[in-house]
Amino acid sequence: MNIELLFLICYLLNALVLSVVLFLATFNLYSSSPDLEKFSTYECGFMPLSNARSRFDIKFYVVAILFIVFDIEIAFLFPWIVVAKQLNGFETLGVAIFLIVLTIGFIHEWASGALYWH
């Protein structure tokens, strides 16, 4: 058996076992008994102004989604930067297309006003 395949199997097995153990531990250690501390004001020090389940402006969600999308796309560039000198023209073209799509998306969001906070 190939040593890399063995390491991969061990890694996946460890990840699975650790996930199951942590899930079961948190499930078994969970205390569902409500007390005054759980119902008290949390960290901010003042009473809430309204119900936490009230509706939010859609702008909060749009900004959060845009942040996640652009943050993840930038994170995809780090592996390319590390091996940029070893790439041939085909891989560089793929990254160029990725950056063009990213730039077009950014320009579209900017032009549609999704980045402006009113």
C-alpha positions in Angstrom: 0.0 0.0 0.0 1.3 3.5 -0.9 2.4 5.5 2.2 0.6 8.6 1.1 -2.7 6.6 0.8 -2.1 5.2 4.2 -1.6 8.7 5.6 -4.7 9.9 3.9 -6.8 7.1 5.3 -5.4 7.7 8.8 -6.1 11.4 8.5 -9.7 10.8 7.4 -10.2 8.2 10.1 -8.9 10.5 12.8 -11.1 13.4 11.5 -14.2 11.1 11.6 -13.4 9.7 15.0 -12.7 13.2 16.5 -15.9 14.6 15.0 -18.0 11.9 16.4 -16.3 12.0 19.8 -16.7 15.8 20.0 -20.3 15.7 18.9 -21.2 13.0 21.4 -19.3 14.9 24.2 -21.2 18.1 23.6 -24.5 16.3 23.3 -24.0 14.5 26.6 -22.6 17.5 28.5 -25.4 19.8 27.4 -27.5 21.1 30.2 -31.0 22.1 29.2 -32.1 23.3 32.6 -32.9 27.0 32.4 -31.8 29.2 35.2 -31.7 33.0 35.9 -28.2 33.4 34.5 -29.3 32.0 31.1 -32.2 34.5 31.0 -30.2 37.5 32.1 -28.9 40.3 29.9 -25.9 39.0 28.0 -22.6 40.9 28.3 -23.9 44.2 26.9 -25.3 45.4 30.3 -28.6 46.8 29.1 -32.0 45.3 28.5 -32.8 44.4 24.9 -34.8 46.9 23.0 -36.9 44.4 21.1 -37.3 40.7 20.4 -34.3 39.0 19.0 -36.5 37.4 16.4 -37.5 40.7 14.7 -36.8 41.3 11.1 -33.5 42.6 9.9 -32.9 44.8 6.9 -31.8 42.7 3.9 -28.7 44.9 3.7 -27.1 43.0 6.6 -27.4 39.7 4.7 -26.2 41.1 1.4 -23.1 42.6 3.0 -22.4 39.4 4.9 -22.8 37.2 1.7 -20.6 39.6 -0.3 -17.9 39.5 2.4 -18.0 35.7 2.5 -17.9 35.3 -1.3 -15.0 37.8 -1.9 -13.1 36.5 1.2 -13.3 32.9 0.0 -12.3 33.9 -3.5 -9.3 35.7 -2.2 -8.4 32.7 -0.1 -8.3 30.6 -3.3 -5.5 32.8 -4.6 -3.0 31.9 -1.8 -2.2 28.4 -3.2 -1.7 29.9 -6.6 0.6 32.6 -5.3 2.8 30.0 -3.5 3.4 28.0 -6.7 3.1 30.8 -9.3 6.7 30.4 -10.6 6.1 26.7 -11.3 2.9 27.1 -13.4 2.7 26.9 -17.1 0.5 29.1 -19.3 -2.6 27.0 -19.0 -2.8 27.3 -15.2 -2.0 31.0 -15.4 -4.9 31.4 -17.9 -7.2 29.6 -15.4 -6.3 32.0 -12.6 -6.6 35.0 -15.0 -10.2 33.9 -15.9 -10.9 33.4 -12.2 -9.7 37.0 -11.5 -11.7 38.4 -14.4 -14.9 36.8 -13.1 -14.1 38.1 -9.6 -13.5 41.6 -11.0 -16.7 41.5 -13.1 -18.7 40.4 -10.0 -17.1 43.2 -7.9 -17.9 45.8 -10.6 -21.5 44.6 -10.8 -21.9 44.8 -7.1 -20.4 48.2 -7.0 -22.6 49.4 -9.9 -25.8 48.0 -8.4 -25.2 49.8 -5.1 -24.9 46.7 -2.9 -21.7 48.1 -1.4 -23.2 51.4 -0.3 -24.7 51.7 3.1 -27.8 54.0 3.1 
